[in-house]
Amino acid sequence: MKQTWMAAVAALGLASPALAADEVTLQLKWVTQAQFAGYYVALENGYYEEAGLDVTILPGGPDIAPTQVIAGGGADVVVEWMPAALAARENGLPLVNIAQPFKSSGMMLTCWKDAGISEPADLDNRTLGVWFFGNEYPFLSWMSQLGIKTDGKMDGSVEVLKQGFNVDPLLQRQADCISTMTYNEYWQVIDAGVDSSELVTFKYQDQGVATMEDGLYVLEENLDDPAFVDKMSRFVAASMQGWKWAEENAEDAAMIVLDYDETGAQTEAHQIRMMGEVAKLTAGSNGALDPADYQRTVDTLLAGGSDPVITKQPEGAWTHVISDAALE
């Protein structure tokens, strides 16, 4: 796989060193961390440069919406979760998925075992912390499949606590379960002194309601430009080379991420652990979106309660044009 991507980058990197590199601005979904290691590895190891690209990586944060950034012309390509991208498309921003480095979802529900929770049916009549802004739809679809309403804490229903980007509701026993990512918030709970034996986790991937995370999206109109298509093909090839290197060299990849963390907020131990978990999610992806994964996401979103994030089957929301060229 590593040699395949190196060959792809070499084949697509037709720009002569004497010529100016093509500029690409990438907007991340969140702050600099191992969740985005493949891009920082590609930058640090020179894969983008070898592909004739001058790549700028913009960190995200709680006040930065990738969809708004690309709509305003602030980025050529963004890392976004598919629910948000499909919602934006239905609302008039024509985003298109051009590559899917993450094969699996990292979202899960983390619960106190001593609350008597051991299987999904035990979630009934509980208080559950849920992320909103589009992240609630896999949860709502899951509850619908279980036959559990979300009208409040009572038999046959649960109370939904709108959860911020922290794990306090669980630690303070305000909720029996909270939303976590396998590579981040779950470990914040562990680092707070909770032993893993005290917890029960339910991965959305295992429950059949996972939606695709951390895909690469561009504006549809730009795909009519052959020069842009060529540039993005080289970008995807080099990025996937970075991701496969990161999978094979998790600790070194984490250290590269730390070098690019200008805030100094990240720690070595957390980033190394995060990279190990993220590698499990990118494993199995060659960069191309699996149509079956896409359709599962769409079906989950359409089944997400009375106010779904999308109201109809999207059209033209993904393409293999870029990933096919990157894989040649």
HELIX and SHEET records of a PDB file:
HELIX    1   1 LYS A    2  LEU A   12  1                                  11    
HELIX    2   2 ALA A   34  PHE A   36  5                                   3    
HELIX    3   3 ALA A   37  GLU A   44  1                                   8    
HELIX    4   4 TYR A   47  GLU A   50  1                                   4    
HELIX    5   5 PRO A   66  ALA A   71  1                                   6    
HELIX    6   6 MET A   82  GLU A   90  1                                   9    
HELIX    7   7 LYS A  113  ALA A  115  5                                   3    
HELIX    8   8 PRO A  120  LEU A  123  5                                   4    
HELIX    9   9 TYR A  137  LEU A  146  1                                  10    
HELIX   10  10 ASP A  168  LEU A  171  1                                   4    
HELIX   11  11 GLU A  185  ASP A  191  1                                   7    
HELIX   12  12 SER A  196  GLU A  198  5                                   3    
HELIX   13  13 TYR A  204  GLN A  207  1                                   4    
HELIX   14  14 GLU A  220  ASP A  224  5                                   5    
HELIX   15  15 PRO A  226  GLU A  248  1                                  23    
HELIX   16  16 ALA A  250  TYR A  260  1                                  11    
HELIX   17  17 GLU A  268  THR A  282  1                                  15    
HELIX   18  18 PRO A  291  LEU A  302  1                                  12    
HELIX   19  19 VAL A  321  LEU A  327  1                                   7    
SHEET    1   A 5 LEU A  53  LEU A  58  0                                        
SHEET    2   A 5 ASP A  22  GLN A  27  1                                        
SHEET    3   A 5 VAL A  77  GLU A  80  1                                        
SHEET    4   A 5 GLY A 215  LEU A 219 -1                                        
SHEET    5   A 5 LEU A  95  ALA A  99 -1                                        
SHEET    1   B 3 CYS A 177  MET A 181  0                                        
SHEET    2   B 3 MET A 107  TRP A 112 -1                                        
SHEET    3   B 3 LEU A 199  LYS A 203 -1                                        
SHEET    1   C 2 THR A 127  VAL A 130  0                                        
SHEET    2   C 2 GLU A 159  LYS A 162  1                                        
END                                                                             
